[in-house]
Amino acid sequence: MTLRQHPDLAVTPLPIKSIGAGGIVKHAHLPAYAMCGWQVVSVFDIDKQRATVLAKEHGIEHVAETVEEIVKTGPQDCVYDLAVPAKATAAVLRQLPDEALVLMQKPMGEDFTQAQEIHEVCLTKRLRAAVNFQLRSAPYSLAARDALSQGLLGDLVEVDIKVHVHTPWAIWSFLELSPRMEIVYHSIHYLDLIRALLGEPQWVKATTHKHPASPKLHSSRSAVLMDFGTSAEGNQVRAQVVTYHAHDYGLKHQTSRIALEGTKGAVHFQMGLNMDYPTGAPDWLEINTGEGWQNIPLEGSWFPHAFRGPMAAMMRWAADPSAKPDTHFEDAFRTMALVEAAYEDAATPGVDPRRYWPRP
Ligand SMILES: NC(=O)c1ccc[n+]([C@@H]2O[C@H](COP(=O)([O-])OP(=O)(O)OC[C@H]3O[C@@H](n4cnc5c(N)ncnc54)[C@H](O)[C@@H]3O)[C@@H](O)[C@H]2O)c1
């Protein structure tokens, strides 16, 4: 069985200007772009030392002192690649030229007010902007999506995502200041992927909790349930995401899995990255179409391979204005709306079963 695992990489390369020189740029953006032969020509970070070290390590020619300088210097025909804390995104976008091509890291703001602000800036400045929701482009996600589009799974009725891992939250110091955390910074990847697989949910229910290991974080474990109504074939369709990030007892009982269950087949895969972040444990993908489980060898992982897809989409869009990326800011805004709906539900009390207890 052949499942397509790579995005369309047949693009005319454009130079890339990186705004942000943090962990995600070092561990995922630059390795993915190097793999494709795409050149990052300049970098700006408010921490100049960090930008300078990164530039030296990766042969980036120019370290800018300001956003204004990175805009003015070097090629004008370029992709701006933003990887700054989400609350800084809108302010950076305002300093870019009108109609600039911009790929911004997820989330599209730390809350819905910021998402609306980013949406407004993109519209006002007519930015050709998309959000880097790259889990959609990870080799295992593309393989699962290909199995689905080849009809191998039949009618997709269930998407189940379970992440039970140890996540080193302390490496992102900005998260402690964020008014919200787990759903908007982590589970958002899964909510976005689920939208790519199933479309728009009709309703969402959610909980999000603190954990004693990270008392300063707003929340670090969540559960999000979504209902997609009835499929064209008349089946009820649902999805759920359950995450726990404080399992500090080794890899043995860690889980980081996505299951797609259809009426004719199922695909299950492991996202090893979450299990030993950012180094990553092994991934695997298995498919069963009624004749037993078949292992599909994977052609790469979330880091860095998935990061090729969103950038390739930007370069394709530059060459063909009708080729809007699937994570265009209007689409990404809907993922933010789903996140907002999840937080709204999480803040709403559930049904207390004690009301059904016998009265004394
Ligand atoms: N899989 C993923 O898609 C993924 C994974 C990790 C992080 N991220 C996202 O990437 C962004 C950055 O995360 P990170 O892991 O690199 O964090 P990081 O803390 O390692 O780096 C953030 C960098 O941004 C710089 N910065 C802050 N404000 C800035 C501004 N106004 N202009 C320029 N630089 C600024 C900081 O100095 C720092 O170097 C976050 O939004 C995060 O959600 C995405």
The ligand as a Gaussian input file, in Angstrom:
#p B3LYP/6-31G(d) Opt

LIG

0 1
 N        5.177000      22.861000      16.719000
 C        5.055000      24.165000      16.711000
 O        4.406000      24.662000      15.836000
 C        5.679000      25.023000      17.766000
 C        6.533000      24.476000      18.729000
 C        7.119000      25.348000      19.639000
 C        6.818000      26.705000      19.612000
 N        5.962000      27.180000      18.674000
 C        5.568000      28.605000      18.627000
 O        6.668000      29.372000      18.184000
 C        6.720000      30.613000      18.883000
 C        8.104000      30.738000      19.496000
 O        8.357000      29.596000      20.278000
 P        9.841000      29.114000      20.638000
 O        9.747000      27.694000      21.046000
 O       10.810000      29.462000      19.574000
 O       10.085000      30.029000      21.934000
 P       11.440000      30.625000      22.487000
 O       11.117000      31.220000      23.823000
 O       12.519000      29.605000      22.391000
 O       11.771000      31.791000      21.447000
 C       10.986000      32.921000      21.273000
 C       11.917000      33.996000      20.743000
 O       11.134000      35.125000      20.353000
 C       11.884000      36.289000      20.685000
 N       10.979000      37.427000      20.709000
 C       10.059000      37.743000      21.643000
 N        9.364000      38.837000      21.247000
 C        9.889000      39.213000      20.049000
 C        9.608000      40.266000      19.161000
 N        8.652000      41.177000      19.424000
 N       10.333000      40.363000      18.014000
 C       11.312000      39.464000      17.752000
 N       11.629000      38.445000      18.575000
 C       10.914000      38.313000      19.699000
 C       12.520000      35.931000      22.022000
 O       13.619000      36.770000      22.329000
 C       12.925000      34.478000      21.769000
 O       14.235000      34.359000      21.241000
 C        5.568000      30.565000      19.910000
 O        4.470000      31.279000      19.407000
 C        5.205000      29.111000      20.007000
 O        3.832000      28.895000      20.223000
 C        5.399000      26.369000      17.750000

